[in-house]
Amino acid sequence: MTPMPDPVLLAQMAGLLLIIGGFAGVVAGLLGVGGGIVLVPAFFYAFTALGYGSDQLMQICLATSLATIVVTSAKSVRAHHARGAVDWDILRGWAPGIALGAVVGVVAAASLSSVVLQGIFGVLGVSVGLYLAFGRENWRLGDSMPKGAGRAITGPGLGFLSVLMGIGGGSFGVPMMTLYGVAIHRAVATASGFGMVIAVPSVAGFLFVWPDDAPPYTLGAINLPAFLIVIVTTYVTTGWGVRLAHAMNPRPLKRVFAVFIMLMAGNMLRKALGF
């Protein structure tokens, strides 16, 4: 019989997860940035601090983050659809390729070591931070979304990279759509649908990945306490972030957050490189 986890350890874990979920919710509401890019490094440092540092820890962080995105994306898609903001033509056209890339991403993530996944997150996280800090709304790669070969390559690539970072569709999908002339509010709404397309098949796949030395109550690669606590806290604190966004100018805060993301991702990259 598996021994019961230490109650003190469970209490410490719950406390850390409450802080993580609360912060991710505020950031998502304030800046419109998906919580996954905060949750993955936060989960990693929290579980490491609690003594879980296996070679497969990053798989747990990615899978648990994506599980939360299933819930938050579903809520977001419904809210955006009610406002008529989701571009269903884009979503339907891109969904098959993104889902395929997500499935391939799970297979790749399951076979990679935690150190390699840290390095990938670090490089891509710094790239996202740089775009948040210096990207311009008037930058363009074209006047309409790619079709044919362009979509066949870009869609799976978006799903694949998102799973390797444990994030939804916003961090890559919104910049991509705006670079091809999609209005920002429509891009944000449609990217919430990308999040569902990425998260649902990847979470199903991660249920069949069983990392060693996992934190208590981990199903497949998904830590259930982390999932539940984050869902509850983000549900509350996202509203706080939205109210803050209406009370102040979020543009300078977005740049501060970009620096924060680059520092977190850079630190993860540093650890992956052994410095």
WOKABEL-V348255 format. One record per residue. N is the residue number from 0. OMEGA is omega in degrees with one decimal (none if undefined). NEAR is the number of other ideal C-beta (glycine too) atoms within 10 Angstrom. Layout:
n: (N:N)
omega: (OMEGA:OMEGA)
near: (NEAR:NEAR)
This chain:
n: (0:1:2:3:4:5:6:7:8:9:10:11:12:13:14:15:16:17:18:19:20:21:22:23:24:25:26:27:28:29:30:31:32:33:34:35:36:37:38:39:40:41:42:43:44:45:46:47:48:49:50:51:52:53:54:55:56:57:58:59:60:61:62:63:64:65:66:67:68:69:70:71:72:73:74:75:76:77:78:79:80:81:82:83:84:85:86:87:88:89:90:91:92:93:94:95:96:97:98:99:100:101:102:103:104:105:106:107:108:109:110:111:112:113:114:115:116:117:118:119:120:121:122:123:124:125:126:127:128:129:130:131:132:133:134:135:136:137:138:139:140:141:142:143:144:145:146:147:148:149:150:151:152:153:154:155:156:157:158:159:160:161:162:163:164:165:166:167:168:169:170:171:172:173:174:175:176:177:178:179:180:181:182:183:184:185:186:187:188:189:190:191:192:193:194:195:196:197:198:199:200:201:202:203:204:205:206:207:208:209:210:211:212:213:214:215:216:217:218:219:220:221:222:223:224:225:226:227:228:229:230:231:232:233:234:235:236:237:238:239:240:241:242:243:244:245:246:247:248:249:250:251:252:253:254:255:256:257:258:259:260:261:262:263:264:265:266:267:268:269:270:271:272:273:274)
omega: (178.7:-178.5:177.6:178.0:178.0:179.9:178.8:178.0:179.2:179.0:177.7:-179.8:179.9:179.6:178.6:-177.9:175.6:178.6:-179.0:-179.0:178.8:-179.5:-179.6:179.3:179.1:-179.4:-179.4:179.9:-175.9:-170.7:-179.5:178.6:-179.0:-176.8:-175.8:-177.0:172.1:-172.7:-174.4:178.0:179.2:175.2:-176.6:-178.4:179.5:-178.6:176.3:179.2:179.5:174.8:178.9:-175.5:-176.5:180.0:180.0:-176.8:-178.5:176.6:178.9:-179.7:179.3:-175.9:-178.6:176.1:-179.1:177.4:177.7:-178.0:175.6:-176.8:-175.6:179.1:178.8:178.4:-177.4:179.4:179.3:-178.5:-179.9:179.2:179.0:178.2:179.2:-172.8:-176.6:175.2:-174.4:176.8:177.1:-175.9:-179.7:-177.9:-175.5:-173.4:-177.6:-179.6:178.9:179.3:177.8:178.6:178.8:179.3:177.5:178.1:177.5:179.2:179.3:-178.1:-179.1:-176.0:-177.7:177.1:179.4:-178.9:179.3:178.7:174.2:-179.7:178.5:178.5:-178.8:-178.2:-178.3:178.3:176.8:179.0:177.6:178.4:178.6:179.2:178.3:-176.2:-169.3:-179.2:-179.7:-177.9:-178.0:175.2:-178.7:169.8:-179.9:-177.1:179.0:-177.5:180.0:174.3:177.6:-175.8:-179.7:178.4:-178.7:178.5:-173.3:-177.8:177.0:177.9:178.8:179.3:-178.8:-177.9:179.7:178.5:179.4:175.0:-178.3:-176.0:177.4:-172.7:-170.7:-171.6:176.7:-174.3:-178.7:176.9:-178.8:-177.8:179.6:176.7:177.2:168.1:177.1:179.6:-170.9:-178.6:178.6:178.0:179.0:-179.2:-177.9:179.0:175.4:173.7:173.5:-179.4:177.0:-177.4:178.3:-168.4:-174.0:179.9:-178.8:176.9:176.6:178.1:-177.8:175.2:179.7:176.4:-175.6:-179.3:174.4:175.3:-179.5:173.7:-177.2:175.0:175.7:-179.8:-169.5:174.8:-175.3:177.3:-173.1:177.3:178.9:179.4:-175.0:-178.0:-179.2:179.1:-178.2:-175.8:179.6:177.4:-179.6:-168.1:175.7:176.5:176.2:179.7:178.3:179.1:176.9:-179.4:179.5:-176.9:-176.9:178.1:-176.1:-174.9:178.0:177.4:178.2:178.4:175.9:178.8:177.8:177.6:179.0:178.9:-179.3:177.7:179.2:-178.9:178.5:177.5:177.3:177.1:178.2:179.5:179.6:-180.0:175.1:179.0:none)
near: (3:5:5:8:13:11:8:8:14:16:10:14:24:13:12:19:25:14:13:23:27:19:18:27:26:24:24:24:20:23:19:18:23:28:28:28:29:24:30:26:24:23:26:25:16:21:26:15:12:15:9:20:12:17:14:19:25:31:27:28:28:32:30:30:30:35:27:27:29:19:16:25:25:16:14:24:21:11:13:20:14:9:9:8:17:22:20:11:10:21:21:10:15:27:18:15:20:28:20:17:25:28:18:18:26:26:13:15:27:18:10:18:15:21:16:16:25:25:19:20:26:23:15:20:25:19:16:22:23:13:16:21:15:10:15:8:9:5:11:11:10:10:7:8:20:17:9:7:8:12:17:14:13:19:23:21:17:24:30:22:19:32:28:23:26:33:31:30:31:26:27:25:30:25:17:22:23:22:16:18:13:21:13:12:12:18:24:21:23:25:33:28:27:31:27:23:27:35:28:18:21:27:24:14:22:26:14:10:19:14:21:8:14:20:24:16:15:21:15:19:28:23:26:14:17:30:24:16:22:28:17:15:20:27:14:12:21:22:13:14:21:16:13:15:16:8:9:11:8:16:8:9:15:16:14:11:20:21:12:14:24:20:14:22:24:15:16:25:20:13:16:20:11:6:7)
